[in-house]
């Protein structure tokens, strides 16, 4: 039996989501990012979220970023309240002592639960669950005991919040669990068998993502390529599609992100690969765009207007605007300087900020304001970097 992890308590609250209004007479996006006026300059953050009959803005204190694997304390998770646009305001009761080294985390769309898995390279892998309380505080579920035994490397939650996907670290399998949306308990549903692309070698399970549409699930397999599954959100059924192999065995796919139009963006050895994907989850390669050195992470905003690539080898972040049919254009100023050995990327629930992790004692965790053109401006950093030997993880409220 795994040791009990500490309990974090606070007052419960109702989480709120930030919705984007689609007006019949205009196509401009109503931003909900930073909280000051910047006179329309290219590097200015997006405009503040303005509530209306069609727009619901997040309540103060619900824009939280959880960052795992700080090098100074590997068994803790930092929690940052991004409502003020900086990393100086901690979530309630943060940092959190997990009692294990988390390697992956995911937050449910309703911001009610956070799931985390312990690093299987350090000890037996377990899946833990936490309820998210007032101000981002965490309260561990199941009296501190793991929900299930899982040696995992990546987690993802379906857009309806009913299904949790756990990518196994030791074998090519994708485990799916149904989520009790009232209690956070999980129940095993099915397993998706993963098949690397033909002729590939050195493959490994690395990253899993679910399409915002709920149509499909995608898994990055390093030099094994890309595996997709058609997904039925009602039954949880997974139907594997034929895997795609990289162009050569020297090219790997290390992270995937999916936009609201079902286009898939993959951080690959040779750049940012873009795929169109059918509602049945069948991918077709479109184009690969030049990024920095060593792409290892990717994030796309909920409006599907910008995509960012974390380049581990040169410590930069490549930024692109997304056009019609997922044609990308490099944003002026890209690539932007990030933390040394950029690891994970995540965009907050307002779409106004990009948070990154890397390995550097002074700027290991860095926050960037996202301008109206998608340009990045540093909004501050935290002094504790992440362990370069461990895959870093970031989970944001939605």
C-alpha positions in Angstrom: 0.0 0.0 0.0 1.3 3.4 -0.9 1.9 5.9 1.9 -0.8 8.4 2.6 -0.2 11.8 1.0 -1.1 14.9 3.1 -4.5 16.4 3.1 -5.1 20.0 2.0 -8.3 21.6 3.1 -10.1 24.8 2.4 -13.6 26.1 1.7 -15.3 24.7 -1.4 -16.3 27.0 -4.2 -18.0 26.8 -7.6 -15.5 27.1 -10.4 -16.3 29.3 -13.4 -15.3 29.0 -17.0 -14.3 31.8 -19.4 -16.5 31.7 -22.5 -15.9 33.5 -25.8 -18.8 35.3 -27.5 -19.5 34.7 -31.1 -21.4 37.7 -32.4 -23.4 37.4 -35.6 -22.2 40.7 -37.0 -18.5 40.4 -36.2 -15.8 37.8 -36.1 -13.4 39.6 -33.8 -12.5 37.6 -30.7 -13.5 39.1 -27.3 -10.2 38.7 -25.3 -10.2 37.8 -21.7 -6.5 38.1 -20.8 -4.7 40.8 -18.9 -6.2 43.5 -16.8 -4.8 46.8 -18.1 -5.1 48.8 -21.3 -2.0 48.8 -23.6 -3.1 50.9 -26.6 -3.1 48.1 -29.1 0.6 47.5 -29.4 1.6 44.2 -30.9 3.2 43.0 -27.6 0.3 44.0 -25.4 -1.7 41.3 -23.6 -5.3 40.7 -24.7 -8.0 42.9 -23.4 -9.6 42.1 -20.1 -12.6 39.8 -20.0 -15.8 41.9 -20.0 -18.9 40.0 -18.7 -22.1 40.2 -20.7 -25.2 38.2 -21.5 -23.0 36.0 -23.7 -19.6 36.1 -21.9 -19.0 34.6 -18.5 -15.6 35.7 -17.0 -13.7 33.6 -14.4 -14.1 34.6 -10.8 -11.1 36.2 -9.1 -8.8 33.5 -7.8 -9.9 30.7 -10.2 -7.1 31.3 -12.8 -4.6 28.8 -11.3 -1.5 27.2 -12.7 -0.1 24.1 -10.9 3.5 23.4 -11.7 5.2 20.1 -10.7 8.8 19.0 -10.3 10.6 22.0 -8.8 14.3 21.0 -8.4 14.6 22.4 -4.9 11.7 20.2 -3.6 10.7 17.4 -6.0 7.8 16.2 -4.0 5.9 19.4 -4.0 3.7 21.3 -6.5 3.7 25.1 -6.9 0.3 26.7 -7.3 0.1 30.2 -8.8 -2.9 32.5 -8.9 -2.6 34.3 -12.2 -5.4 36.7 -11.7 -2.9 39.5 -11.2 -0.8 38.5 -14.2 2.3 37.5 -12.3 3.9 34.6 -10.3 4.0 36.4 -7.0 0.6 35.4 -5.8 0.3 31.8 -4.7 -2.8 29.7 -4.7 -4.3 29.1 -1.3 -2.0 26.8 0.8 0.6 26.6 -2.0 3.1 25.1 -2.4 1.5 21.7 -1.9 3.4 18.8 -0.4 2.3 15.7 -2.4 4.6 13.2 -0.7 5.7 11.9 -4.1 7.2 13.2 -7.2 4.5 14.0 -9.7 5.3 13.5 -13.4 1.9 14.4 -15.0 -1.2 16.3 -14.0 -4.6 17.2 -15.4 -7.5 19.4 -14.3 -11.2 18.6 -15.2 -13.0 21.2 -17.3 -15.3 22.2 -14.5 -12.2 22.9 -12.3 -13.4 20.6 -9.7 -10.6 18.0 -9.6 -6.9 17.6 -10.3 -5.4 14.3 -11.1 -1.7 13.5 -10.7 0.5 10.5 -11.2 3.8 9.7 -9.3 7.0 9.3 -11.3 7.4 5.6 -12.0 11.1 6.1 -12.4 11.4 7.0 -8.7 8.8 4.6 -7.1 5.8 2.6 -8.0 3.5 4.6 -10.2 0.2 5.7 -8.6 -2.8 7.9 -9.7 -4.0 10.4 -7.1 -7.0 12.7 -7.1 -7.6 16.1 -5.5 -10.6 18.3 -5.2 -9.9 22.0 -6.1 -11.1 24.3 -3.4 -11.4 28.1 -2.8 -8.4 30.0 -4.2 -6.9 26.8 -5.9 -6.4 24.9 -2.6 -6.2 21.1 -3.0 -7.9 18.5 -0.9 -6.7 15.0 -1.5 -9.3 12.3 -2.3 -9.6 8.7 -0.9 -8.1 9.6 2.5 -4.8 10.2 0.8 -4.6 6.7 -0.8 -4.0 6.3 -4.5 -7.0 5.9 -6.7 -5.3 3.3 -8.9 -1.9 1.9 -9.5 -0.7 3.3 -12.8 2.9 3.8 -14.1 2.0 6.7 -16.4 3.8 9.5 -18.2 0.8 11.7 -19.4 -2.8 12.4 -18.4 -5.7 14.0 -20.3 -9.4 14.6 -19.5 -12.2 14.6 -22.1 -13.9 18.0 -22.8 -17.1 16.8 -21.1 -15.1 15.9 -17.9 -16.4 12.3 -17.9 -13.3 10.4 -18.9 -9.7 10.4 -17.8 -7.0 9.0 -20.1 -3.8 7.6 -18.6 -0.8 6.9 -20.9 1.2 4.0 -19.6 5.0 4.5 -19.2 6.0 0.9 -19.4 3.9 -0.4 -22.3 2.1 0.9 -25.4 -1.3 1.1 -23.8 -3.8 3.9 -23.1 -6.0 3.3 -20.1 -9.4 5.0 -19.9 -11.3 5.7 -16.7 -14.8 7.1 -16.2 -14.9 10.0 -13.7 -17.5 10.4 -11.0 -18.1 14.1 -11.5 -19.5 14.4 -7.9 -16.7 12.6 -6.0 -13.8 12.5 -8.3 -13.5 8.7 -8.0 -12.5 6.9 -11.2 -13.5 3.5 -12.6 -11.6 1.6 -15.2 -13.5 1.6 -18.6 -11.2 0.3 -21.4 -7.7 0.1 -22.8 -6.6 1.4 -26.1 -3.9 -0.6 -27.8 -1.1 1.5 -29.4 0.7 0.5 -32.5 3.9 2.4 -33.6 4.2 3.4 -37.2 5.6 0.8 -39.6 9.4 0.7 -39.8 9.9 2.8 -36.7 12.3 2.0 -33.8 13.0 3.3 -30.3 9.4 4.4 -29.8 7.9 5.1 -26.4 4.7 6.5 -25.0 5.2 10.2 -24.3 2.1 12.4 -24.5 -1.7 12.1 -24.8 -4.3 14.8 -25.8 -8.0 14.8 -26.4 -9.6 16.9 -29.1 -11.8 19.8 -27.7 -14.5 18.5 -30.1 -14.4 15.1 -28.3 -14.0 13.4 -31.6 -10.6 11.8 -31.1 -7.6 11.1 -28.8 -4.0 11.4 -30.0 -0.8 9.9 -28.6 2.8 11.0 -29.3 5.2 8.0 -29.6 8.6 9.6 -30.1 10.2 7.9 -33.2 7.2 5.6 -33.2 5.2 8.4 -34.7 1.5 9.3 -33.9 -1.4 7.1 -32.9 -5.0 8.4 -32.9 -8.3 6.9 -31.7 -11.9 7.7 -32.7 -13.6 8.5 -29.4 -17.3 8.2 -28.4 -17.9 10.6 -25.5 -21.2 8.8 -24.6 -19.9 5.3 -24.2 -16.1 6.0 -23.9 -15.4 3.6 -26.7 -12.0 4.0 -28.4 -11.4 2.9 -32.0 -7.7 2.9 -33.0 -6.8 4.3 -36.4 -3.7 3.4 -38.5 -0.6 4.9 -36.9 1.5 7.5 -38.8 5.2 7.0 -38.9 7.6 10.0 -39.1 9.3 10.7 -42.4 12.5 9.1 -41.2 13.5 7.1 -38.1 15.6 10.1 -37.0 12.4 12.2 -36.5 10.3 11.8 -33.3 7.0 13.3 -32.2 7.2 14.3 -28.6 4.0 16.3 -27.8 0.6 16.9 -29.4 -2.1 19.6 -29.0 -5.4 19.9 -30.8 -7.4 23.0 -31.7 -11.2 23.5 -31.8 -11.3 22.7 -35.5 -9.7 19.2 -35.0 -6.3 20.2 -36.4 -3.5 18.5 -34.6 -0.1 20.2 -33.8 2.9 18.0 -33.1 6.2 19.0 -31.6 8.6 17.0 -33.7 12.4 16.7 -34.1 12.3 18.7 -37.4 9.7 21.4 -36.3 6.0 21.8 -35.7 4.1 19.3 -37.8 0.4 20.1 -38.6 -2.2 17.5 -39.4 -5.8 17.7 -40.4 -7.9 15.1 -38.6 -11.4 13.8 -39.5 -14.2 13.4 -37.0 -13.3 9.7 -37.0 -9.8 10.5 -35.9 -8.0 9.8 -39.2 -5.0 12.2 -39.5 -3.4 13.5 -42.7 -0.1 15.4 -42.7 -0.3 19.0 -44.0 3.0 20.8 -43.4 5.9 21.0 -41.0 7.0 24.5 -39.9 10.5 25.4 -38.7 10.7 25.9 -34.9 13.7 26.3 -32.6 16.1 23.5 -31.6 14.7 20.5 -29.9 10.9 21.0 -29.9 9.5 19.0 -26.9 6.2 20.7 -26.0 3.3 22.4 -27.7 0.2 24.4 -26.6 -2.7 26.0 -28.6 -5.1 28.6 -27.2 -8.8 27.8 -26.8 -9.7 30.3 -29.5 -7.5 28.3 -31.9 -5.7 31.5 -33.1 -2.2 30.8 -31.7 0.1 27.8 -31.2 3.4 27.8 -29.2 6.3 25.3 -29.3 8.7 24.8 -26.4 12.2 24.2 -27.8 14.3 22.4 -25.1 17.7 22.5 -26.7 17.9 26.3 -27.2 15.5 27.4 -24.5 13.2 29.3 -26.8 9.4 29.4 -27.6 8.3 29.5 -31.2 5.0 31.3 -31.8 2.6 31.0 -34.7 -0.7 32.5 -35.6 -3.2 30.0 -37.0 -4.9 30.9 -40.3 -7.5 29.3 -42.5 -7.1 25.5 -42.8 -4.4 25.7 -40.1 -1.9 27.5 -42.2 0.6 29.0 -39.8 2.5 32.3 -39.8 5.4 32.9 -37.5 4.6 35.8 -35.1 6.9 38.8 -35.1 9.7 38.3 -32.5 9.5 34.5 -32.6 11.2 32.6 -31.2 11.0 34.1 -27.8 13.6 33.5 -25.1 12.2 31.1 -22.4 13.7 29.3 -19.4 16.8 27.1 -20.0 15.7 23.7 -21.3 12.1 24.6 -21.8 9.9 21.7 -20.7 6.1 22.1 -20.4 3.9 24.8 -21.8 0.3 25.7 -20.8 -2.1 28.5 -21.5 -4.3 29.8 -18.7 -8.1 29.8 -18.7 -8.3 33.5 -19.9 -6.1 32.9 -22.9 -4.0 35.9 -21.8 -1.0 34.0 -20.4 1.4 31.3 -21.3 3.3 29.6 -18.4 6.4 27.6 -19.0 8.8 25.4 -17.0 12.5 24.7 -17.6 15.7 24.3 -15.7 17.3 27.4 -14.4 17.7 28.6 -10.7 16.5 32.1 -11.5 13.9 31.6 -14.3 12.9 28.0 -14.1 9.2 28.9 -14.2 8.2 31.8 -16.3 5.0 33.6 -17.2 4.3 35.4 -20.5 1.5 37.8 -21.4 0.0 36.9 -24.8 -0.4 40.0 -26.9 -3.2 40.6 -29.4 -0.9 39.4 -32.2 0.2 36.3 -30.1 3.6 37.9 -29.2 5.0 37.0 -25.8 6.1 39.4 -23.1 7.6 38.1 -19.9 5.5 38.8 -16.9 7.9 37.5 -14.3 9.6 34.3 -13.2 10.0 32.0 -10.2 13.4 31.2 -8.8 13.0 27.4 -8.6 13.6 25.6 -11.8 12.4 22.1 -12.6 14.5 19.0 -12.5 16.0 18.6 -16.0 16.1 14.8 -15.6 12.4 14.6 -15.0 9.6 15.5 -17.4 8.0 18.7 -16.0 4.3 19.1 -15.8 1.9 22.0 -15.7 -1.9 21.9 -15.3 -4.1 25.0 -15.4 -7.7 25.6 -14.4 -10.0 25.8 -17.4 
